[in-house]
């Protein structure tokens, strides 16, 4: 796929979707984004990434243009996920099983440009959880002309309640872009959920769901922006 790059100055003057991409070196996330936009027939303009460009840094930090986020839900079960873990040689790590399982659910969105993570919580994984996240996105990006939400085909994303919410004046700022079936690797936020399970819910020792959610919130606050850097992830794991 041939990409024509424009200067930062030219991009600022243009309307529509403009995406900063790495020039000359295909990146998995960049190529995935290009493929989705191509399949959906969405016109966009490419701006070559230059880390030492002050105009680019100043312009890209604005929130007035279109925003693209990756969305997904994740289960937080009180009964711990069992898996590989570190332990002292000769000592077997105990895993507490609280008994009757409880679950909480998160709906999250990862900013495709900044890596910022936005999430809402609920005790049921239904359309209202997804709608609450969409409302949170509208509050977080009040100046964005369009909020592009990249997501899977889970049934709660396409109910009558969701359609009614998107038909409101505020909801019309949101556009949903559904990934092909069985393509979790194309959804960036899936990588965050893997880290969440690996570092928080796997083999955890929390006896109450409220205590577990406290750890989940702390992890997400410290992990953003994701993937960010290794130090940011280390802060999330060891905070």
Secondary structure, DSSP 8 states (H G I E B T S, - for coil): ----EE-HHHHHH--SEEEEE-SSS--HHHHHHHHHHHHHT--EEEEE--TT-HHHHHHHT-SSS-EEEEEEEEEEESS-B-------TT--------SS--EEEEEEEEETTT--EEEEEESS-SHHHHHHHHHHHHHHTTT-S-EEEEE---GGGGSHHHHHHHTSTTGGGEEEEE--TT-GGG-THHHHHHHHIIIIIBT---SSHHHHHHHHHHHHHHH-SSS--HHHHHHHHH-
